[in-house]
């Protein structure tokens, strides 16, 4: 693999603009190379060169230097092509290269190259300095947090030492601490830059307060992460800060700090890799320059790079060593292997077994679909007297699995394209590093579910048509219910099997959506709520399951669900739940972020909620008044939602952008894809017209038509997902946001600590 591709594959996507633009500098060198080749005279054939060298084969055993020859050092100075100097501008250090061969023909091309090279290096060096300053400040903060944690541990696990230290504090003597407490005191990490050296650490130790005294200046942070705390904050019910020294709080504090250290170490790893990759890129581009121009400028330029802050700074390496030592001792019980495995999770290797399984189950799914079509056609099932009853009862039960499988296939396609175009969806969704599902994993789950559903349909039809299985009609009707219960059992299984972390993450986000607005809204929460708005028909199928198997006479395939007033009422409620959750999430974000956009977004979901409910009312009562209301609200919601999709969620329709009607930054190189996606989104947004206009096809049953419209909405949502996450990724790139912010457990009273 060429270095340019390898370089692009290893960069942090959110920092892409801060890396050296290797391809641009390489293009400038190609311009220099074309000029050199144009003015270079024709060289003799290589065969003649080889023959000439034969006469000199034995003449190099003893080299004879002429009397008037120049020493190697003097020769290097005379043949030097560049000089690199450091210049201070606006209080910051930058580097400028002076090209000494501008008088030569074509020297202006090389001069442009070095100017751009300096710009790139100064950009990289400045960015690296700023990030190192950030991690040093964060290190000082983590240092204080560790001091508080150690004191917390002593108080909880060794209460006798707390009593002894309190007595010692009254005598104002810090040297009478027990050996264990002193050992814990010395374990505090000195992460800030002034505390790396051992002698300085010893001097500072004598002036710092005893570890247990730290608890006098800290409070446990309280967050609005539970419904109870949210309700209390809304009611302005203030409670004294929680300061209970219990094992439960200690475990909570350790978990928060452990996650903070893991995220901090990941940041250090990326910074170290950033320094290494850019230094290597400058070395590669200078070697390429020397090769093209036959000069010896790489040595001088790389000497400057090695002596710069980017090449010579060791703060990150030292911090990594300190973090490793502290993490291993305090969070992995001094087990180095376990500690490093947590700090440096190894990426999962692609298993050939999953690839084979996906292909195998995909083939089985295709075979079952073909078999189902052939059985329906051969046995003329759709022409039988009971076909209408089957479509009204069994088809809604099985269509649930079709909606889920289609959504999973779209999500798998999204993951594939996000990875292909380096959209950091794992960071955006907040997945734990190394635990996110790959697209093959999602495809495997989708095809397994499809096989189970198709096999159930075939078994149901076969048992119904076979005279030998007629007495088992009860079991025939229970097949879809058994399948639903199996899926729910697997999804909620507490054991560490079948992607447990992903299932737990999904259930947590689902619970947050249901409990909106009692939880702080994250991207994964409102993203899932948006997915649920496209699965309204699947939720209605679940409602039909409850009605059919609880209140219906499923033994004889009879039910009164569609004429039941309770079922009709719940048809409104089930359709409204996803939009109501999304509406409440927008209100929560409006109150927290004070962003007017969230208010407009809430209006959008309120209009959509009203449109869905009114269309449901029209489907139950064909009155002209309901039809007019359905037209007004549906048109308003569709136009508003379409504009919001394109302009806000996708960031498109920017008139003054350099990519007209798109946005300045695009991940896809083919601009036509964006325009095609906008057109398709608009068309699918108005698929509800079928409900109001009453479009019917003679060869399609009403339930089949509803399923097709619902499937089109799922496809539209799958397409929306890609561009929505792409826009979020580009926003993170613009802000260089590549790390999750982890809440710290302790809050220091800075004023009180300064008085002390």
Buried (B, 14 or more C-beta within 10 A) or exposed (E): EEBBEEBBEEBBBBBBEBBBBBEEBBEBBEBBBEBBEEEEEEEEEEEEEEEEEEEEEEEEEEEEEEEEEEEEEEEEEEEBBBBBEEEEEEEEBBBBBEBBBEEEEBBEBBBBBBBBBBEBBBBBBBBBBEBBEEBBEBBBBBBBBBBBBBBBBBBBEBEEBBEBBEEBBEEEEBEEBBEEBBEBBEBBBBBBBEBBEEEEBEEEBEEEBBBBBBBEBBBBBBEBEBEEBBEBEEEEEEEEEEEEBEEEBBEEBBEBBBBBBBBBBBBBBBBBBBBEBBBBBBBBBBEBBBEBBEBEBBEBBBEBBEEBBBBEBEBBEBBBEBBBBBBBBBBBEEEEEEBBEBBEBEEEEEEEEBEEBBEEBBEBBEEBEEEBEEBBEEEEBEEEEEBEEBBBBBBBBBBBBBBBBBBBBBBBBBBBBBBEBEBBBBBBBBBEBEBBBBBBBBBBBBBBBBBBBBBBBBBBBEBBEEEEBEEEBEEBBBBBBEBBEEBEEBEEEEEEEEBEBBBEBBEBBBEBBEBBBBBBBBBBBBBBBBBBBBBBBBBBBBBBBEBBBEBBEBEEBEBEBEEBEEBBEBBBEBBBBBBBBBBBBBBBBBEEEEEEEBBBBBBBBBBBBBBBBBBBBBBEEEEEEBBEBBBEBBBBBBBBBBEBBBEBBBBBBBEEBEEEBBBEBBBBEEEEEBEEBBEBBBEBBEBBBBBBEEEEEEEEBEBEBBBEBBBBBBBBBBBBBBBBBBBBBBBBBEEBBBBEEBEBBBBBEEEEBEEE
